[in-house]
Amino acid sequence: MLKNIPKRLSPDLVKTLMEMGHGDEILLADANYPALANNKRVLRTDGIMIPELLSDILQLMPLDTYSDYQAALMAVIPGDTNVPNGRPPVWDQYEAAIKTAFPNYQLKTIERQAFYEYSHSCFAIVQTGETALYGNLILRKGVVI
């Protein structure tokens, strides 16, 4: 055991976060995301929702201040009637967690098919238990100072 490591973060996930370098990205994927089809390095956190996992990760990992964005979301498909007002409610939870750790953050959205393609270049994908639509979130690692 170690002190100050959030209990929801598995040893494999902590190791992965430590192995990432400046500018590397990690995808926190919802339960429906085709993780294994899009990346060779997949970790599972079944039963853990992304807002809680995100808060835990941000205790350990800084976001990239040298980039024009710190996180990326999968864009809502135009006209998707399953998403009220065209904005998934879970995004508000993500933004609140990020803002707490990184007040001057910038988010970008990536079109759905481009997001799948983009995830091939992520350092790792963490398959979560998140069931919210458009619940996928990419984080860009910053520099530890």
KETIBA-213066 format. One record per atom (N, C-alpha, C): atom name; chain; residue number from 1; residue in three letters; z negated, y, x negated. Coordinates in steps of 0.001 Angstrom, whole numbers, padded with zeros to 6 digits, always signed. Example, Ala and Ser with C-alpha at 12.3 -4.5 7.8 and 13.67 -1.06 7.14 Angstrom:
residues 2
(node "N", "A", 1, "ALA", (-007800, -005690, -013190));
(node "CA", "A", 1, "ALA", (-007800, -004500, -012300));
(node "C", "A", 1, "ALA", (-007800, -003300, -013200));
(node "N", "A", 2, "SER", (-007080, -002250, -012850));
(node "CA", "A", 2, "SER", (-007140, -001060, -013670));
(node "C", "A", 2, "SER", (-007870, +000030, -012900));
***
This chain:
residues 145
(node "N", "A", 1, "MET", (+000000, -001188, -000837));
(node "CA", "A", 1, "MET", (+000000, +000000, +000000));
(node "C", "A", 1, "MET", (+000000, +001247, -000878));
(node "N", "A", 2, "LEU", (+000607, +002303, -000329));
(node "CA", "A", 2, "LEU", (+000598, +003601, -000977));
(node "C", "A", 2, "LEU", (+000072, +004637, +000002));
(node "N", "A", 3, "LYS", (-000479, +005691, -000505));
(node "CA", "A", 3, "LYS", (-000949, +006778, +000341));
(node "C", "A", 3, "LYS", (+000218, +007684, +000727));
(node "N", "A", 4, "ASN", (+000093, +008276, +001908));
(node "CA", "A", 4, "ASN", (+001003, +009321, +002369));
(node "C", "A", 4, "ASN", (+002436, +008873, +002644));
(node "N", "A", 5, "ILE", (+002697, +007583, +002704));
(node "CA", "A", 5, "ILE", (+004007, +007088, +003115));
(node "C", "A", 5, "ILE", (+003901, +006804, +004614));
(node "N", "A", 6, "PRO", (+004718, +007431, +005444));
(node "CA", "A", 6, "PRO", (+004639, +007159, +006876));
(node "C", "A", 6, "PRO", (+004818, +005670, +007164));
(node "N", "A", 7, "LYS", (+004000, +005146, +008046));
(node "CA", "A", 7, "LYS", (+003958, +003703, +008312));
(node "C", "A", 7, "LYS", (+005238, +003157, +008936));
(node "N", "A", 8, "ARG", (+006031, +004005, +009594));
(node "CA", "A", 8, "ARG", (+007293, +003530, +010188));
(node "C", "A", 8, "ARG", (+008384, +003322, +009147));
(node "N", "A", 9, "LEU", (+008181, +003817, +007931));
(node "CA", "A", 9, "LEU", (+009189, +003669, +006892));
(node "C", "A", 9, "LEU", (+008944, +002367, +006130));
(node "N", "A", 10, "SER", (+009897, +001466, +006225));
(node "CA", "A", 10, "SER", (+009776, +000176, +005549));
(node "C", "A", 10, "SER", (+009944, +000357, +004045));
(node "N", "A", 11, "PRO", (+009472, -000617, +003254));
(node "CA", "A", 11, "PRO", (+009690, -000541, +001805));
(node "C", "A", 11, "PRO", (+011179, -000411, +001454));
(node "N", "A", 12, "ASP", (+012042, -001125, +002179));
(node "CA", "A", 12, "ASP", (+013483, -001031, +001898));
(node "C", "A", 12, "ASP", (+014022, +000364, +002184));
(node "N", "A", 13, "LEU", (+013543, +000984, +003248));
(node "CA", "A", 13, "LEU", (+014008, +002323, +003570));
(node "C", "A", 13, "LEU", (+013501, +003336, +002542));
(node "N", "A", 14, "VAL", (+012257, +003233, +002127));
(node "CA", "A", 14, "VAL", (+011724, +004134, +001097));
(node "C", "A", 14, "VAL", (+012517, +003958, -000198));
(node "N", "A", 15, "LYS", (+012801, +002720, -000563));
(node "CA", "A", 15, "LYS", (+013594, +002442, -001773));
(node "C", "A", 15, "LYS", (+014974, +003079, -001659));
(node "N", "A", 16, "THR", (+015606, +002953, -000505));
(node "CA", "A", 16, "THR", (+016931, +003530, -000293));
(node "C", "A", 16, "THR", (+016885, +005048, -000423));
(node "N", "A", 17, "LEU", (+015888, +005677, +000191));
(node "CA", "A", 17, "LEU", (+015748, +007127, +000092));
(node "C", "A", 17, "LEU", (+015565, +007556, -001364));
(node "N", "A", 18, "MET", (+014812, +006767, -002125));
(node "CA", "A", 18, "MET", (+014579, +007082, -003534));
(node "C", "A", 18, "MET", (+015847, +006906, -004362));
(node "N", "A", 19, "GLU", (+016672, +005939, -004010));
(node "CA", "A", 19, "GLU", (+017902, +005679, -004760));
(node "C", "A", 19, "GLU", (+018986, +006719, -004499));
(node "N", "A", 20, "MET", (+018903, +007383, -003360));
(node "CA", "A", 20, "MET", (+019905, +008393, -003026));
(node "C", "A", 20, "MET", (+019824, +009570, -003991));
(node "N", "A", 21, "GLY", (+020970, +010131, -004311));
(node "CA", "A", 21, "GLY", (+021019, +011313, -005156));
(node "C", "A", 21, "GLY", (+021351, +012551, -004341));
(node "N", "A", 22, "HIS", (+021330, +013688, -005025));
(node "CA", "A", 22, "HIS", (+021636, +014964, -004379));
(node "C", "A", 22, "HIS", (+023032, +014916, -003749));
(node "N", "A", 23, "GLY", (+023095, +015246, -002475));
(node "CA", "A", 23, "GLY", (+024371, +015250, -001758));
(node "C", "A", 23, "GLY", (+024705, +013945, -001076));
(node "N", "A", 24, "ASP", (+023987, +012867, -001415));
(node "CA", "A", 24, "ASP", (+024208, +011603, -000706));
(node "C", "A", 24, "ASP", (+023761, +011765, +000740));
(node "N", "A", 25, "GLU", (+024375, +010983, +001617));
(node "CA", "A", 25, "GLU", (+024063, +011084, +003037));
(node "C", "A", 25, "GLU", (+023620, +009743, +003588));
(node "N", "A", 26, "ILE", (+022724, +009811, +004552));
(node "CA", "A", 26, "ILE", (+022227, +008621, +005234));
(node "C", "A", 26, "ILE", (+022408, +008826, +006734));
(node "N", "A", 27, "LEU", (+022918, +007820, +007398));
(node "CA", "A", 27, "LEU", (+023151, +007878, +008830));
(node "C", "A", 27, "LEU", (+022023, +007172, +009566));
(node "N", "A", 28, "LEU", (+021355, +007904, +010434));
(node "CA", "A", 28, "LEU", (+020387, +007306, +011348));
(node "C", "A", 28, "LEU", (+021182, +006992, +012606));
(node "N", "A", 29, "ALA", (+021488, +005735, +012806));
(node "CA", "A", 29, "ALA", (+022405, +005309, +013864));
(node "C", "A", 29, "ALA", (+021655, +004795, +015084));
(node "N", "A", 30, "ASP", (+022231, +005068, +016239));
(node "CA", "A", 30, "ASP", (+021632, +004553, +017466));
(node "C", "A", 30, "ASP", (+021871, +003050, +017572));
(node "N", "A", 31, "ALA", (+021243, +002427, +018553));
(node "CA", "A", 31, "ALA", (+021278, +000969, +018695));
(node "C", "A", 31, "ALA", (+022682, +000438, +018994));
(node "N", "A", 32, "ASN", (+023560, +001270, +019520));
(node "CA", "A", 32, "ASN", (+024913, +000841, +019861));
(node "C", "A", 32, "ASN", (+025923, +001046, +018744));
(node "N", "A", 33, "TYR", (+025521, +001688, +017669));
(node "CA", "A", 33, "TYR", (+026460, +002024, +016598));
(node "C", "A", 33, "TYR", (+026937, +000765, +015867));
(node "N", "A", 34, "PRO", (+028235, +000652, +015584));
(node "CA", "A", 34, "PRO", (+028754, -000512, +014847));
(node "C", "A", 34, "PRO", (+028485, -000375, +013345));
(node "N", "A", 35, "ALA", (+027225, -000466, +012977));
(node "CA", "A", 35, "ALA", (+026803, -000201, +011598));
(node "C", "A", 35, "ALA", (+027452, -001140, +010587));
(node "N", "A", 36, "LEU", (+027382, -002434, +010822));
(node "CA", "A", 36, "LEU", (+027905, -003396, +009847));
(node "C", "A", 36, "LEU", (+029415, -003297, +009680));
(node "N", "A", 37, "ALA", (+030107, -002815, +010685));
(node "CA", "A", 37, "ALA", (+031548, -002629, +010587));
(node "C", "A", 37, "ALA", (+031910, -001363, +009816));
(node "N", "A", 38, "ASN", (+030920, -000502, +009558));
(node "CA", "A", 38, "ASN", (+031215, +000785, +008952));
(node "C", "A", 38, "ASN", (+030561, +001043, +007605));
(node "N", "A", 39, "ASN", (+029701, +000147, +007136));
(node "CA", "A", 39, "ASN", (+029053, +000366, +005849));
(node "C", "A", 39, "ASN", (+028491, -000960, +005347));
(node "N", "A", 40, "LYS", (+028474, -001115, +004031));
(node "CA", "A", 40, "LYS", (+027930, -002345, +003440));
(node "C", "A", 40, "LYS", (+026413, -002339, +003353));
(node "N", "A", 41, "ARG", (+025828, -001152, +003304));
(node "CA", "A", 41, "ARG", (+024378, -001044, +003164));
(node "C", "A", 41, "ARG", (+023788, -000625, +004509));
(node "N", "A", 42, "VAL", (+023223, -001609, +005227));
(node "CA", "A", 42, "VAL", (+022641, -001358, +006545));
(node "C", "A", 42, "VAL", (+021189, -001813, +006537));
(node "N", "A", 43, "LEU", (+020301, -000932, +006953));
(node "CA", "A", 43, "LEU", (+018887, -001263, +007116));
(node "C", "A", 43, "LEU", (+018592, -001212, +008605));
(node "N", "A", 44, "ARG", (+017634, -002011, +009064));
(node "CA", "A", 44, "ARG", (+017287, -002048, +010483));
(node "C", "A", 44, "ARG", (+015872, -001531, +010693));
(node "N", "A", 45, "THR", (+015744, -000745, +011747));
(node "CA", "A", 45, "THR", (+014431, -000269, +012171));
(node "C", "A", 45, "THR", (+014342, -000446, +013684));
(node "N", "A", 46, "ASP", (+014572, -001668, +014122));
(node "CA", "A", 46, "ASP", (+014568, -001974, +015548));
(node "C", "A", 46, "ASP", (+013276, -001499, +016204));
(node "N", "A", 47, "GLY", (+013418, -000903, +017393));
(node "CA", "A", 47, "GLY", (+012251, -000455, +018134));
(node "C", "A", 47, "GLY", (+011772, +000932, +017770));
(node "N", "A", 48, "ILE", (+012317, +001514, +016716));
(node "CA", "A", 48, "ILE", (+011918, +002861, +016313));
(node "C", "A", 48, "ILE", (+013018, +003828, +016741));
(node "N", "A", 49, "MET", (+012617, +004882, +017429));
(node "CA", "A", 49, "MET", (+013560, +005886, +017889));
(node "C", "A", 49, "MET", (+013815, +006905, +016780));
(node "N", "A", 50, "ILE", (+014970, +007507, +016807));
(node "CA", "A", 50, "ILE", (+015367, +008420, +015728));
(node "C", "A", 50, "ILE", (+014454, +009645, +015591));
(node "N", "A", 51, "PRO", (+014010, +010309, +016674));
(node "CA", "A", 51, "PRO", (+013159, +011486, +016439));
(node "C", "A", 51, "PRO", (+011914, +011192, +015594));
(node "N", "A", 52, "GLU", (+011272, +010057, +015832));
(node "CA", "A", 52, "GLU", (+010089, +009702, +015045));
(node "C", "A", 52, "GLU", (+010467, +009345, +013612));
(node "N", "A", 53, "LEU", (+011533, +008567, +013465));
(node "CA", "A", 53, "LEU", (+011986, +008176, +012134));
(node "C", "A", 53, "LEU", (+012414, +009409, +011341));
(node "N", "A", 54, "LEU", (+013100, +010321, +012000));
(node "CA", "A", 54, "LEU", (+013552, +011550, +011361));
(node "C", "A", 54, "LEU", (+012369, +012353, +010826));
(node "N", "A", 55, "SER", (+011352, +012534, +011636));
(node "CA", "A", 55, "SER", (+010167, +013275, +011187));
(node "C", "A", 55, "SER", (+009529, +012625, +009970));
(node "N", "A", 56, "ASP", (+009467, +011295, +009969));
(node "CA", "A", 56, "ASP", (+008888, +010575, +008831));
(node "C", "A", 56, "ASP", (+009732, +010739, +007575));
(node "N", "A", 57, "ILE", (+011043, +010597, +007719));
(node "CA", "A", 57, "ILE", (+011942, +010729, +006566));
(node "C", "A", 57, "ILE", (+011847, +012127, +005973));
(node "N", "A", 58, "LEU", (+011792, +013135, +006834));
(node "CA", "A", 58, "LEU", (+011752, +014513, +006342));
(node "C", "A", 58, "LEU", (+010450, +014866, +005635));
(node "N", "A", 59, "GLN", (+009422, +014021, +005754));
(node "CA", "A", 59, "GLN", (+008204, +014213, +004967));
(node "C", "A", 59, "GLN", (+008445, +013875, +003501));
(node "N", "A", 60, "LEU", (+009436, +013017, +003255));
(node "CA", "A", 60, "LEU", (+009692, +012539, +001900));
(node "C", "A", 60, "LEU", (+010964, +013099, +001278));
(node "N", "A", 61, "MET", (+011968, +013367, +002111));
(node "CA", "A", 61, "MET", (+013297, +013702, +001600));
(node "C", "A", 61, "MET", (+013689, +015140, +001953));
(node "N", "A", 62, "PRO", (+013961, +015964, +000948));
(node "CA", "A", 62, "PRO", (+014437, +017312, +001236));
(node "C", "A", 62, "PRO", (+015898, +017273, +001679));
(node "N", "A", 63, "LEU", (+016306, +018293, +002431));
(node "CA", "A", 63, "LEU", (+017699, +018423, +002817));
(node "C", "A", 63, "LEU", (+018414, +019333, +001822));
(node "N", "A", 64, "ASP", (+019716, +019244, +001789));
(node "CA", "A", 64, "ASP", (+020534, +019906, +000774));
(node "C", "A", 64, "ASP", (+020704, +021403, +001036));
(node "N", "A", 65, "THR", (+020052, +022225, +000231));
(node "CA", "A", 65, "THR", (+020167, +023685, +000379));
(node "C", "A", 65, "THR", (+021475, +024214, -000202));
(node "N", "A", 66, "TYR", (+022168, +023410, -000981));
(node "CA", "A", 66, "TYR", (+023407, +023851, -001622));
(node "C", "A", 66, "TYR", (+024644, +023527, -000796));
(node "N", "A", 67, "SER", (+024463, +022957, +000367));
(node "CA", "A", 67, "SER", (+025575, +022579, +001228));
(node "C", "A", 67, "SER", (+025678, +023540, +002404));
(node "N", "A", 68, "ASP", (+026850, +023615, +003017));
(node "CA", "A", 68, "ASP", (+027004, +024471, +004189));
(node "C", "A", 68, "ASP", (+026454, +023811, +005451));
(node "N", "A", 69, "TYR", (+025988, +022568, +005339));
(node "CA", "A", 69, "TYR", (+025310, +021882, +006441));
(node "C", "A", 69, "TYR", (+024286, +020925, +005853));
(node "N", "A", 70, "GLN", (+023256, +020637, +006633));
(node "CA", "A", 70, "GLN", (+022215, +019706, +006203));
(node "C", "A", 70, "GLN", (+022226, +018422, +007025));
(node "N", "A", 71, "ALA", (+022846, +018476, +008189));
(node "CA", "A", 71, "ALA", (+022908, +017303, +009062));
(node "C", "A", 71, "ALA", (+024177, +017372, +009894));
(node "N", "A", 72, "ALA", (+024620, +016197, +010348));
(node "CA", "A", 72, "ALA", (+025841, +016109, +011157));
(node "C", "A", 72, "ALA", (+025598, +015189, +012345));
(node "N", "A", 73, "LEU", (+026220, +015541, +013447));
(node "CA", "A", 73, "LEU", (+026113, +014791, +014698));
(node "C", "A", 73, "LEU", (+027497, +014320, +015136));
(node "N", "A", 74, "MET", (+027524, +013234, +015913));
(node "CA", "A", 74, "MET", (+028776, +012788, +016506));
(node "C", "A", 74, "MET", (+029080, +013691, +017701));
(node "N", "A", 75, "ALA", (+030231, +014339, +017683));
(node "CA", "A", 75, "ALA", (+030612, +015249, +018754));
(node "C", "A", 75, "ALA", (+030767, +014502, +020079));
(node "N", "A", 76, "VAL", (+030392, +015179, +021146));
(node "CA", "A", 76, "VAL", (+030544, +014622, +022491));
(node "C", "A", 76, "VAL", (+032029, +014608, +022839));
(node "N", "A", 77, "ILE", (+032470, +013506, +023407));
(node "CA", "A", 77, "ILE", (+033854, +013404, +023859));
(node "C", "A", 77, "ILE", (+034055, +014414, +024989));
(node "N", "A", 78, "PRO", (+035061, +015274, +024891));
(node "CA", "A", 78, "PRO", (+035289, +016263, +025946));
(node "C", "A", 78, "PRO", (+035383, +015597, +027332));
(node "N", "A", 79, "GLY", (+034650, +016155, +028275));
(node "CA", "A", 79, "GLY", (+034675, +015649, +029643));
(node "C", "A", 79, "GLY", (+033773, +014463, +029907));
(node "N", "A", 80, "ASP", (+032972, +014047, +028934));
(node "CA", "A", 80, "ASP", (+032073, +012904, +029138));
(node "C", "A", 80, "ASP", (+031027, +013275, +030192));
(node "N", "A", 81, "THR", (+031132, +012682, +031362));
(node "CA", "A", 81, "THR", (+030237, +013008, +032475));
(node "C", "A", 81, "THR", (+028848, +012404, +032314));
(node "N", "A", 82, "ASN", (+028643, +011562, +031316));
(node "CA", "A", 82, "ASN", (+027318, +010986, +031058));
(node "C", "A", 82, "ASN", (+026401, +011927, +030293));
(node "N", "A", 83, "VAL", (+026943, +013053, +029843));
(node "CA", "A", 83, "VAL", (+026173, +013993, +029042));
(node "C", "A", 83, "VAL", (+026056, +015312, +029815));
(node "N", "A", 84, "PRO", (+024861, +015630, +030311));
(node "CA", "A", 84, "PRO", (+024698, +016870, +031074));
(node "C", "A", 84, "PRO", (+024968, +018104, +030210));
(node "N", "A", 85, "ASN", (+025755, +019003, +030730));
(node "CA", "A", 85, "ASN", (+026089, +020260, +030040));
(node "C", "A", 85, "ASN", (+026781, +020052, +028696));
(node "N", "A", 86, "GLY", (+027297, +018848, +028443));
(node "CA", "A", 86, "GLY", (+028022, +018592, +027204));
(node "C", "A", 86, "GLY", (+027160, +018538, +025960));
(node "N", "A", 87, "ARG", (+025848, +018496, +026131));
(node "CA", "A", 87, "ARG", (+024921, +018452, +024987));
(node "C", "A", 87, "ARG", (+023854, +017401, +025247));
(node "N", "A", 88, "PRO", (+023826, +016351, +024421));
(node "CA", "A", 88, "PRO", (+022804, +015320, +024592));
(node "C", "A", 88, "PRO", (+021395, +015887, +024409));
(node "N", "A", 89, "PRO", (+020473, +015587, +025314));
(node "CA", "A", 89, "PRO", (+019104, +016102, +025198));
(node "C", "A", 89, "PRO", (+018411, +015718, +023889));
(node "N", "A", 90, "VAL", (+018749, +014567, +023333));
(node "CA", "A", 90, "VAL", (+018095, +014124, +022098));
(node "C", "A", 90, "VAL", (+018385, +015073, +020935));
(node "N", "A", 91, "TRP", (+019480, +015800, +021004));
(node "CA", "A", 91, "TRP", (+019795, +016740, +019932));
(node "C", "A", 91, "TRP", (+018711, +017812, +019789));
(node "N", "A", 92, "ASP", (+018103, +018212, +020908));
(node "CA", "A", 92, "ASP", (+017013, +019193, +020840));
(node "C", "A", 92, "ASP", (+015838, +018650, +020036));
(node "N", "A", 93, "GLN", (+015553, +017358, +020194));
(node "CA", "A", 93, "GLN", (+014463, +016738, +019429));
(node "C", "A", 93, "GLN", (+014816, +016694, +017939));
(node "N", "A", 94, "TYR", (+016062, +016381, +017629));
(node "CA", "A", 94, "TYR", (+016487, +016353, +016233));
(node "C", "A", 94, "TYR", (+016345, +017742, +015608));
(node "N", "A", 95, "GLU", (+016837, +018740, +016331));
(node "CA", "A", 95, "GLU", (+016781, +020098, +015796));
(node "C", "A", 95, "GLU", (+015343, +020573, +015597));
(node "N", "A", 96, "ALA", (+014453, +020218, +016499));
(node "CA", "A", 96, "ALA", (+013042, +020608, +016357));
(node "C", "A", 96, "ALA", (+012436, +019982, +015106));
(node "N", "A", 97, "ALA", (+012711, +018700, +014864));
(node "CA", "A", 97, "ALA", (+012180, +018027, +013675));
(node "C", "A", 97, "ALA", (+012757, +018623, +012395));
(node "N", "A", 98, "ILE", (+014054, +018879, +012402));
(node "CA", "A", 98, "ILE", (+014693, +019440, +011208));
(node "C", "A", 98, "ILE", (+014175, +020848, +010951));
(node "N", "A", 99, "LYS", (+014060, +021648, +012011));
(node "CA", "A", 99, "LYS", (+013605, +023032, +011858));
(node "C", "A", 99, "LYS", (+012191, +023101, +011288));
(node "N", "A", 100, "THR", (+011349, +022137, +011648));
(node "CA", "A", 100, "THR", (+009988, +022096, +011113));
(node "C", "A", 100, "THR", (+009999, +021921, +009597));
(node "N", "A", 101, "ALA", (+010882, +021068, +009096));
(node "CA", "A", 101, "ALA", (+010941, +020780, +007663));
(node "C", "A", 101, "ALA", (+011878, +021714, +006908));
(node "N", "A", 102, "PHE", (+012864, +022252, +007612));
(node "CA", "A", 102, "PHE", (+013927, +023014, +006959));
(node "C", "A", 102, "PHE", (+014380, +024127, +007903));
(node "N", "A", 103, "PRO", (+013666, +025257, +007929));
(node "CA", "A", 103, "PRO", (+013925, +026305, +008926));
(node "C", "A", 103, "PRO", (+015350, +026859, +008942));
(node "N", "A", 104, "ASN", (+016011, +026911, +007821));
(node "CA", "A", 104, "ASN", (+017355, +027510, +007753));
(node "C", "A", 104, "ASN", (+018466, +026462, +007744));
(node "N", "A", 105, "TYR", (+018335, +025462, +008582));
(node "CA", "A", 105, "TYR", (+019294, +024362, +008613));
(node "C", "A", 105, "TYR", (+020597, +024755, +009314));
(node "N", "A", 106, "GLN", (+021655, +024014, +008987));
(node "CA", "A", 106, "GLN", (+022929, +024116, +009681));
(node "C", "A", 106, "GLN", (+023358, +022707, +010073));
(node "N", "A", 107, "LEU", (+023785, +022563, +011310));
(node "CA", "A", 107, "LEU", (+024308, +021289, +011808));
(node "C", "A", 107, "LEU", (+025810, +021406, +011970));
(node "N", "A", 108, "LYS", (+026491, +020290, +011784));
(node "CA", "A", 108, "LYS", (+027903, +020263, +012126));
(node "C", "A", 108, "LYS", (+028138, +019047, +013013));
(node "N", "A", 109, "THR", (+029201, +019091, +013770));
(node "CA", "A", 109, "THR", (+029581, +017941, +014579));
(node "C", "A", 109, "THR", (+030900, +017394, +014054));
(node "N", "A", 110, "ILE", (+031041, +016090, +014191));
(node "CA", "A", 110, "ILE", (+032243, +015397, +013737));
(node "C", "A", 110, "ILE", (+032789, +014606, +014922));
(node "N", "A", 111, "GLU", (+034070, +014742, +015178));
(node "CA", "A", 111, "GLU", (+034724, +014015, +016269));
(node "C", "A", 111, "GLU", (+034420, +012523, +016148));
(node "N", "A", 112, "ARG", (+034306, +011842, +017287));
(node "CA", "A", 112, "ARG", (+033809, +010457, +017351));
(node "C", "A", 112, "ARG", (+034514, +009503, +016370));
(node "N", "A", 113, "GLN", (+035827, +009391, +016435));
(node "CA", "A", 113, "GLN", (+036529, +008452, +015552));
(node "C", "A", 113, "GLN", (+036414, +008886, +014089));
(node "N", "A", 114, "ALA", (+036445, +010186, +013842));
(node "CA", "A", 114, "ALA", (+036274, +010684, +012478));
(node "C", "A", 114, "ALA", (+034855, +010393, +011981));
(node "N", "A", 115, "PHE", (+033869, +010434, +012896));
(node "CA", "A", 115, "PHE", (+032484, +010123, +012540));
(node "C", "A", 115, "PHE", (+032381, +008670, +012064));
(node "N", "A", 116, "TYR", (+033021, +007757, +012795));
(node "CA", "A", 116, "TYR", (+033005, +006348, +012379));
(node "C", "A", 116, "TYR", (+033597, +006213, +010979));
(node "N", "A", 117, "GLU", (+034717, +006864, +010749));
(node "CA", "A", 117, "GLU", (+035367, +006803, +009438));
(node "C", "A", 117, "GLU", (+034471, +007435, +008365));
(node "N", "A", 118, "TYR", (+033863, +008549, +008692));
(node "CA", "A", 118, "TYR", (+032986, +009269, +007762));
(node "C", "A", 118, "TYR", (+031807, +008399, +007339));
(node "N", "A", 119, "SER", (+031305, +007587, +008265));
(node "CA", "A", 119, "SER", (+030116, +006781, +007959));
(node "C", "A", 119, "SER", (+030368, +005739, +006870));
(node "N", "A", 120, "HIS", (+031637, +005449, +006583));
(node "CA", "A", 120, "HIS", (+031945, +004536, +005475));
(node "C", "A", 120, "HIS", (+031443, +005106, +004151));
(node "N", "A", 121, "SER", (+031429, +006434, +004037));
(node "CA", "A", 121, "SER", (+031033, +007060, +002778));
(node "C", "A", 121, "SER", (+029546, +007382, +002699));
(node "N", "A", 122, "CYS", (+028800, +007123, +003763));
(node "CA", "A", 122, "CYS", (+027355, +007347, +003711));
(node "C", "A", 122, "CYS", (+026719, +006378, +002717));
(node "N", "A", 123, "PHE", (+025665, +006813, +002076));
(node "CA", "A", 123, "PHE", (+024950, +005950, +001141));
(node "C", "A", 123, "PHE", (+024439, +004708, +001859));
(node "N", "A", 124, "ALA", (+023950, +004895, +003083));
(node "CA", "A", 124, "ALA", (+023426, +003779, +003878));
(node "C", "A", 124, "ALA", (+023434, +004176, +005348));
(node "N", "A", 125, "ILE", (+023375, +003157, +006190));
(node "CA", "A", 125, "ILE", (+023194, +003351, +007624));
(node "C", "A", 125, "ILE", (+021887, +002675, +008014));
(node "N", "A", 126, "VAL", (+021063, +003408, +008761));
(node "CA", "A", 126, "VAL", (+019824, +002855, +009296));
(node "C", "A", 126, "VAL", (+020047, +002615, +010787));
(node "N", "A", 127, "GLN", (+020121, +001361, +011175));
(node "CA", "A", 127, "GLN", (+020304, +000992, +012583));
(node "C", "A", 127, "GLN", (+018947, +001049, +013259));
(node "N", "A", 128, "THR", (+018797, +001951, +014228));
(node "CA", "A", 128, "THR", (+017520, +002163, +014898));
(node "C", "A", 128, "THR", (+017526, +001546, +016291));
(node "N", "A", 129, "GLY", (+016455, +001741, +017000));
(node "CA", "A", 129, "GLY", (+016362, +001313, +018386));
(node "C", "A", 129, "GLY", (+016747, +002413, +019367));
(node "N", "A", 130, "GLU", (+017267, +003524, +018844));
(node "CA", "A", 130, "GLU", (+017610, +004673, +019689));
(node "C", "A", 130, "GLU", (+018661, +004301, +020741));
(node "N", "A", 131, "THR", (+018395, +004680, +021992));
(node "CA", "A", 131, "THR", (+019331, +004381, +023078));
(node "C", "A", 131, "THR", (+019979, +005635, +023667));
(node "N", "A", 132, "ALA", (+019627, +006801, +023178));
(node "CA", "A", 132, "ALA", (+020232, +008034, +023686));
(node "C", "A", 132, "ALA", (+021712, +008076, +023336));
(node "N", "A", 133, "LEU", (+022511, +008543, +024281));
(node "CA", "A", 133, "LEU", (+023939, +008714, +024019));
(node "C", "A", 133, "LEU", (+024136, +009764, +022930));
(node "N", "A", 134, "TYR", (+025094, +009519, +022060));
(node "CA", "A", 134, "TYR", (+025392, +010413, +020941));
(node "C", "A", 134, "TYR", (+024141, +010649, +020099));
(node "N", "A", 135, "GLY", (+023392, +009579, +019869));
(node "CA", "A", 135, "GLY", (+022138, +009681, +019150));
(node "C", "A", 135, "GLY", (+022265, +009537, +017650));
(node "N", "A", 136, "ASN", (+023474, +009519, +017118));
(node "CA", "A", 136, "ASN", (+023682, +009315, +015685));
(node "C", "A", 136, "ASN", (+023504, +010613, +014914));
(node "N", "A", 137, "LEU", (+022849, +010519, +013765));
(node "CA", "A", 137, "LEU", (+022543, +011704, +012973));
(node "C", "A", 137, "LEU", (+022688, +011386, +011488));
(node "N", "A", 138, "ILE", (+023467, +012190, +010798));
(node "CA", "A", 138, "ILE", (+023634, +012056, +009348));
(node "C", "A", 138, "ILE", (+022813, +013141, +008667));
(node "N", "A", 139, "LEU", (+022047, +012742, +007652));
(node "CA", "A", 139, "LEU", (+021257, +013684, +006852));
(node "C", "A", 139, "LEU", (+021815, +013750, +005440));
(node "N", "A", 140, "ARG", (+021904, +014955, +004883));
(node "CA", "A", 140, "ARG", (+022391, +015155, +003522));
(node "C", "A", 140, "ARG", (+021189, +015458, +002619));
(node "N", "A", 141, "LYS", (+020993, +014608, +001627));
(node "CA", "A", 141, "LYS", (+019826, +014740, +000748));
(node "C", "A", 141, "LYS", (+019967, +015914, -000204));
(node "N", "A", 142, "GLY", (+018857, +016625, -000364));
(node "CA", "A", 142, "GLY", (+018802, +017750, -001277));
(node "C", "A", 142, "GLY", (+018155, +017389, -002592));
(node "N", "A", 143, "VAL", (+017734, +018403, -003299));
(node "CA", "A", 143, "VAL", (+017135, +018267, -004628));
(node "C", "A", 143, "VAL", (+015609, +018326, -004500));
(node "N", "A", 144, "VAL", (+014944, +017415, -005184));
(node "CA", "A", 144, "VAL", (+013492, +017435, -005235));
(node "C", "A", 144, "VAL", (+013086, +018341, -006389));
(node "N", "A", 145, "ILE", (+012302, +019375, -006068));
(node "CA", "A", 145, "ILE", (+011878, +020293, -007132));
(node "C", "A", 145, "ILE", (+010370, +020374, -007169));
***
